[in-house]
């Protein structure tokens, strides 16, 4: 196959127009996607074998891998990862375009031929990496959402099976590496990305989790059992709501698109958490237990999570939408408050809940309309130590 030959010969300038041609053919002639994936395979080959998919995976591994980074130096570094040069950028864009077209057009019986693309760590997962430029991460996350729609690929995406179709022994569903990586972006975001890019990445992550609950037989249970999903959603909501309600200049002066992304991210995160926890139902998740358990499991990432939850969901539930938002976005914030109140009431009740409500009624009477978080915590008598 042409792509395989050019890959092995490392004739990169010639490879780019070939990939562009393949993308066009896949889009214009949908069956061509499945023909590519089954080319040069025999009836005796395993259903996940594809020379074309393997060639694409090899290109990603060889040409688009993130630079090796010393973890200790990475923590100290204040510099963003180096940008890709022109040729690497063109190859990356061509590969991602082909993959998106392929995943979109592939026929159900050929889906497993793409296994190598999602199961090898040095392929798609290597693009969702803090050492990659933010535009690459954003595109890779969007591609991941397209992959998760195909149910046969789930066991490979989640790491239950290896690249050759072998089952991974003693697999811990509470610690799925892919889910951990996605949650890491919700907690820490992408260090060098703009706020707009962070919201776009988060949107893809929310879409991935939401699709997982629909496609996987026990997708919601998978999110609940994960030690990262619920805590990371709370952390994301804390950070994002603080930027909105404390009138971060980048949102206030960022234009309508920035404000739309910020408000929509709050809504989607709240909705996803609400659907995961199912407050008020007989099968509702014990959210308070989840929060306290997260702090015990990972005290570095989630220390004081209960305190953070109270402050965040108190504000989302009872604070008025910022005056500078458009009427349409105020309506979205108001709808988000409904989900937030359900979640808050599943964790606190009685006098404690009344204190939270009263604190925000008092804040409405102040001149600036903003209550300091430390003062809010004092009013509610909810110091972090009380979480124990």
C-alpha positions in Angstrom: 0.0 0.0 0.0 1.2 3.5 -0.9 0.9 4.9 2.6 2.8 2.0 4.1 5.6 2.3 1.5 6.0 6.1 2.0 6.0 5.7 5.7 8.8 3.1 5.7 10.8 5.2 3.2 10.1 8.3 5.3 9.2 10.3 2.2 7.2 12.8 4.2 6.6 15.6 1.7 5.1 13.1 -0.7 3.0 11.5 2.1 1.0 14.7 2.8 -0.8 15.0 -0.6 -1.4 11.2 -0.6 -3.2 11.6 2.8 -5.2 14.6 1.5 -6.3 12.5 -1.5 -7.3 9.6 0.7 -9.3 12.0 2.9 -11.2 13.4 -0.2 -11.9 9.9 -1.5 -13.2 8.7 1.9 -15.5 11.7 2.2 -16.8 11.5 -1.4 -17.0 7.7 -1.6 -18.0 6.5 1.9 -17.5 2.7 1.2 -13.8 3.6 0.4 -13.2 3.9 4.1 -14.0 0.2 4.8 -12.1 -0.8 1.6 -9.0 0.9 3.0 -9.3 -0.8 6.3 -9.7 -4.3 4.8 -7.1 -3.9 2.0 -4.3 -6.5 2.0 -5.9 -8.6 4.7 -7.1 -12.2 4.4 -9.9 -14.3 5.8 -7.4 -15.8 8.3 -6.5 -12.4 9.7 -7.9 -11.3 13.1 -10.8 -8.8 12.8 -8.7 -6.1 14.3 -5.9 -6.3 11.7 -5.5 -3.5 9.2 -2.4 -2.5 7.3 -3.7 1.0 6.6 -4.6 1.6 10.2 -1.3 0.3 11.3 0.5 2.6 8.9 -1.4 5.6 10.3 -0.5 4.5 13.8 3.1 4.2 12.8 3.1 7.8 11.4 1.7 9.2 14.6 4.2 7.3 16.7 7.2 8.3 14.7 6.3 11.8 13.6 3.9 13.3 16.1 5.0 11.9 19.4 5.4 14.5 22.2 9.0 15.3 23.2 10.4 13.3 26.1 10.0 15.3 29.3 11.6 14.8 32.7 8.7 14.9 35.2 10.7 16.8 37.8 11.8 19.4 35.2 8.2 19.6 33.8 6.9 20.7 37.2 9.5 23.5 37.4 9.2 24.6 33.8 7.3 27.8 33.0 7.7 27.4 29.3 5.1 26.0 26.9 6.0 22.9 24.8 7.8 23.9 21.6 5.5 24.6 18.6 5.5 22.1 15.8 7.5 23.1 12.7 5.7 23.7 9.4 6.2 20.1 8.1 5.2 18.4 11.3 2.1 20.7 11.5 1.1 19.8 7.9 1.5 16.0 8.6 -0.4 16.3 11.9 -3.3 18.1 10.2 -3.4 15.6 7.3 -3.4 12.6 9.7 -6.1 14.0 11.9 -8.2 14.9 8.9 -7.9 11.4 7.5 -8.7 9.8 10.8 -11.8 12.0 11.3 -13.1 11.1 7.8 -12.3 7.4 8.4 -14.1 7.2 11.7 -17.1 9.0 10.4 -17.5 6.9 7.3 -16.4 3.4 8.4 -19.0 0.6 8.1 -20.0 -1.2 11.3 -18.4 -4.5 10.2 -15.1 -2.9 9.8 -14.9 -0.9 13.0 -12.6 -3.3 14.7 -10.0 -2.7 12.0 -9.3 0.6 13.7 -8.3 -1.1 17.0 -4.6 -0.3 16.7 -5.4 3.4 16.6 -7.1 3.5 20.0 -5.3 0.7 21.8 -1.6 1.6 21.4 -0.5 4.3 23.9 1.8 5.8 21.3 -1.0 6.5 18.9 -4.1 8.7 19.6 -3.4 8.8 23.3 0.0 10.3 22.7 -1.7 13.3 21.2 -3.7 13.9 24.3 -0.6 14.9 26.2 0.6 18.1 28.0 3.7 18.0 25.9 1.6 18.6 22.7 0.4 22.0 21.4 -3.1 22.8 22.6 -4.6 22.7 19.1 -3.4 19.1 18.8 -4.9 18.1 22.1 -8.2 19.8 21.1 -8.3 17.9 17.8 -7.4 14.6 19.4 -10.1 15.0 22.0 -12.7 15.7 19.3 -11.5 12.6 17.5 -11.8 10.5 20.7 -15.5 11.5 20.9 -16.0 10.2 17.4 -14.2 6.9 18.3 -16.3 6.2 21.4 -19.5 6.2 19.3 -18.4 2.8 18.0 -19.2 0.3 20.7 -16.9 -2.5 19.5 -13.9 -0.2 20.2 -14.8 0.5 23.8 -13.0 -2.4 25.4 -9.8 -1.2 23.6 -10.3 2.5 24.4 -10.8 1.7 28.0 -7.7 -0.6 28.1 -9.6 -3.8 28.8 -8.0 -5.5 25.8 -4.5 -4.9 24.4 -3.6 -4.0 20.7 -3.5 -7.7 19.7 -7.0 -8.5 21.1 -5.7 -10.0 24.3 -7.6 -9.4 27.6 -5.7 -7.4 30.2 -5.5 -9.4 33.5 -6.6 -7.9 36.8 -7.9 -4.8 35.2 -9.1 -2.0 37.6 -12.2 -0.2 36.3 -11.8 2.4 39.0 -8.4 3.5 37.5 -8.9 3.5 33.7 -5.8 5.3 32.3 -7.8 7.1 29.6 -10.4 8.4 32.1 -7.6 9.5 34.4 -6.0 11.5 31.6 -9.2 13.2 30.6 -10.0 14.1 34.2 -6.5 15.5 34.6 -7.5 18.1 31.9 -10.6 19.0 33.9 -8.6 19.5 37.1 -5.5 21.2 35.7 -6.7 22.0 32.2 -3.9 22.4 29.7 -1.2 24.5 31.2 -0.5 26.6 28.1 -4.0 26.7 26.5 -6.1 29.8 26.4 -9.4 29.9 28.3 -11.3 29.5 25.1 -9.3 26.4 24.2 -9.8 25.0 27.7 -13.5 25.3 27.4 -13.4 23.6 24.0 -11.4 20.7 25.4 -13.7 20.4 28.3 -16.7 20.3 25.9 -15.2 17.3 24.1 -14.5 15.6 27.4 -18.0 16.1 28.6 -19.3 14.7 25.3 -17.0 11.7 25.6 -18.3 10.9 29.1 -21.9 11.5 28.1 -21.6 9.2 25.0 -19.9 6.6 27.2 -22.9 6.4 29.4 -25.1 5.8 26.3 -22.9 3.3 24.5 -21.4 1.3 27.3 -23.6 -1.3 29.0 -22.8 0.2 32.4 -21.3 3.6 31.4 -22.8 5.5 34.3 -21.5 2.9 36.7 -18.0 3.3 35.1 -18.1 7.0 35.8 -19.3 6.6 39.4 -16.7 3.9 40.2 -13.9 6.0 38.8 -11.9 7.6 41.5 -11.5 10.7 39.4 -14.6 11.6 37.4 -16.9 13.1 40.1 -14.1 14.9 42.0 -12.7 16.4 38.7 -16.2 17.6 37.6 -16.5 19.4 41.0 -13.0 20.9 40.6 -13.8 22.1 37.1 -17.1 23.7 38.2 -15.3 25.4 41.1 -12.7 27.0 38.9 -15.1 27.9 36.1 -17.8 29.3 38.4 -15.2 31.4 40.2 -14.1 33.0 36.9 -17.7 33.8 36.0 -19.1 35.1 39.3 -15.9 36.9 40.3 -16.0 38.7 37.0 -12.7 37.5 35.5 -11.6 40.2 33.0 -11.0 37.6 30.3 -14.7 36.6 30.4 -16.2 40.1 31.0 -14.2 41.6 28.2 -13.8 38.5 26.1 -16.8 38.9 23.9 -20.0 37.0 23.4 -18.3 33.8 22.2 -16.1 33.6 25.3 -19.0 34.2 27.6 -21.1 31.6 25.7 -18.4 29.0 26.1 -17.9 29.8 29.7 -21.6 29.5 30.6 -22.2 26.5 28.4 -19.3 24.7 30.1 -20.8 25.3 33.5 -24.1 24.0 32.3 -22.7 20.9 30.6 -20.5 20.0 33.6 -23.4 20.4 36.0 -25.8 18.4 33.8 -23.2 15.6 33.5 -22.7 15.5 37.2 -26.4 15.6 37.8 -27.0 12.6 35.5 -24.1 10.7 37.0 -25.3 11.2 40.6 -29.1 11.0 39.9 -30.1 13.0 43.0 -33.5 12.3 44.4 -33.9 8.9 42.8 -33.9 5.5 44.6 -30.6 4.6 42.8 -28.9 7.9 43.6 -25.2 7.9 44.3 -24.1 8.9 47.8 -22.4 12.1 46.6 -21.2 13.1 50.1 -19.5 9.7 50.5 -17.9 10.1 47.0 -16.5 13.5 47.9 -15.0 12.4 51.3 -13.7 9.2 49.7 -11.9 11.2 47.0 -10.1 13.3 49.5 -9.0 10.1 51.3 -7.9 8.4 48.1 -5.9 11.3 46.7 -5.3 14.0 49.4 -2.9 15.8 47.0 -5.5 16.5 44.3 -8.7 16.5 46.3 -7.9 17.8 49.8 -10.7 20.0 51.1 -13.0 18.9 48.2 -16.1 18.9 50.5 -15.4 22.5 51.5 -14.9 23.4 47.8 -18.1 21.7 46.9 -20.1 23.7 49.5 -18.7 27.0 48.3 -19.1 26.2 44.6 -22.6 24.7 44.7 -23.8 27.2 47.2 -22.9 30.0 44.7 -24.2 28.1 41.7 -27.5 27.4 43.5 -28.3 30.8 45.1 -26.1 33.6 43.6 -27.8 35.7 41.0 -26.4 35.5 37.4 -23.9 38.2 36.7 -25.6 41.4 35.4 -23.2 41.7 32.5 -24.4 38.5 30.9 -27.0 38.6 28.1 -30.6 37.6 29.0 -30.1 34.3 27.1 -27.0 33.4 29.1 -28.6 34.4 32.3 -31.3 31.9 31.5 -28.6 29.2 31.1 -27.1 30.1 34.5 -30.5 29.9 36.1 -31.1 26.4 34.6 -27.6 25.4 35.8 -28.7 26.5 39.3 -31.5 23.9 39.3 -29.1 21.1 38.8 -26.7 22.6 41.3 -29.4 22.8 44.0 -30.4 19.2 43.5 -26.8 18.2 44.0 -26.2 20.5 47.0 -29.3 19.2 48.7 -28.1 15.6 48.3 -25.0 16.5 50.4 -26.2 19.0 53.0 -29.6 19.6 54.6 -31.4 21.3 57.4 -29.8 24.2 59.2 -26.6 23.8 57.2 -28.5 24.3 54.0 -30.4 27.3 55.5 -27.0 28.9 56.4 -25.9 28.6 52.8 -29.1 30.2 51.5 -29.0 33.0 54.1 -25.3 33.8 53.3 -26.2 34.5 49.7 -29.3 36.6 50.6 -26.9 38.7 52.8 -24.5 39.0 49.9 -27.2 40.5 47.7 -27.5 43.4 50.1 -23.8 44.4 49.9 -22.6 47.2 47.6 -20.5 45.1 45.3 -22.7 42.0 45.3 -19.7 39.7 45.9 -19.1 37.8 49.1 -15.5 36.8 50.0 -15.2 33.0 50.1 -13.5 33.1 53.6 -16.3 35.2 55.0 -18.8 32.9 53.4 -17.2 29.9 55.0 -17.2 31.6 58.4 -20.9 32.4 58.0 -21.7 28.9 57.2 -19.4 27.5 60.0 -17.9 25.1 57.5 -14.1 25.1 58.0 -12.2 22.4 56.1 -11.4 20.6 59.3 -15.1 19.9 59.7 -15.0 17.5 56.7 -13.4 15.0 59.0 
